[in-house]
Amino acid sequence: MAIRYSIIIPTYNRLQQLLLTLTSFETQTYPKDRFEVIVADDGSTDGTKEMVESFQTSYPLIYVAQQEQRGRSAVRNLGLSQAKGKYVIFCDADFLVFPEFIRIVNQYHRKYPKSIISGIPHSWDDAYTHYYPDFSPEEKEHCRNTLSPSNLWNPDFESATEIIPLITPNDILQQTETLSKVTFPSRVPPNTKKQFASTDVAPWMLLVTRCVSIRRSQLTRAGGFNEQFILYGLEDWDLGYRLHRLKIPFHSIKEVVGVHQEHPTHFRGNLINIENLKIMFKSYGFNDSSLNLFALVPPNEDLEKYKHTIRVLRRGYRTKSTRSSAILMRRTLRIAAKQLYEPIDTAVYQESLRRISVKVKRRKSRVARVLREILVKAEKLGE
């Protein structure tokens, strides 16, 4: 039968985690001849190539690589170029999928055949599949507190100089209880999860490549990932934004379909890298307030505040009494985003904000109140 799902796993020097993730696809209840796994290697130097090529699978496994590291966008596009499935699932090398993963994704695509299906925010739980000697002191303490109740903590870990496996491929294949003993709830606040799942504003933020499924034809239409993004951050939201502009709907999977393999925080970069945000402004201009707001209320820092501001702005346009305040808010966000992208003389920038502040000073609507808060943040941007 034809391949229905192409799972693309980008990786860079994640051999230990990738081994478990590949093993987890062996447990899938979805037919093995209906999906393929493509490992797209961004120039790893830790033996990833040898591990993948010697990995024994009952599903099609393809390995492609870039000789030099070019970034997440380029390597995902490399994997995409090899995909044969009707749908493409992007899955991180450190995302351990549960047996029903593909079957559940398929159920959602049956119900929403033209939608983007995201495992976020309900699959954000973490698991200590490995102990890392370069965990920070706080991370080591959390790991110890998580493992100790099950007697899985060993004081010798503290002096380790190599990565220590806590979960084995056999634990995954045999579905032992060990995984549940090293799993802990996500530290993402419940209301942040709720806001991610809400698609009334900025639904494209559901495109998080830890776990997301998209029609291959839609990816082709959108042009894939923007390879100008070299540094970490925003490359997935950038693609989500373009797909949203094509009027493609987003849906969140309510079931938990996998867990993240915890690793040292320094493995990650800054989610909203300023240089990458400038690439988005250069690509799309300054006419969308939901993008301009990134300059003042980064959603990775306060998603509730970000979405609340967009909702207030939208409602402000609906009534005559608040429309002028909404227009002023839109103008403020545009001015601030431009200032971040290409700063102008500080005095000129602050004068533009002052004029808006004078106009809104005595207004009492919710739009006006939020605008005054935005103006305070905009003023700090210019300092």
Secondary structure, DSSP 4 states (H G I P E B T S, - for coil): ----EEEEEEESS-HHHHHHHHHHHHT-SS-GGGEEEEEEESS--SSHHHHHHH---SS-EEEEE-SS---HHHHHHHHHHH--SSEEEEE-TTEEE-TTHHHHHHHHHHHSTTSEEE-TTTT--EE--EE-TT--HHHHHHHHHHHGGGT---GGGGG--S-EESS-HHHHHHT-THHHHHEE---S-HHHHHHHH--SS-GGGG--TTEEEEEHHHHHHHTSS-TT--SSSSHHHHHHHHHHHTT--EEE--S--EEEE---GGGS--SS-HHHHHHHHHHHTT--HHHHGGGTS-TTT-HHHHHHHHHHHHHHTTSHHHHHHHHHHHHHHHHHHHHHHS---HHHHHHHHHHHHHHHTT--SHHHHHHHHHHHHHHHHT-
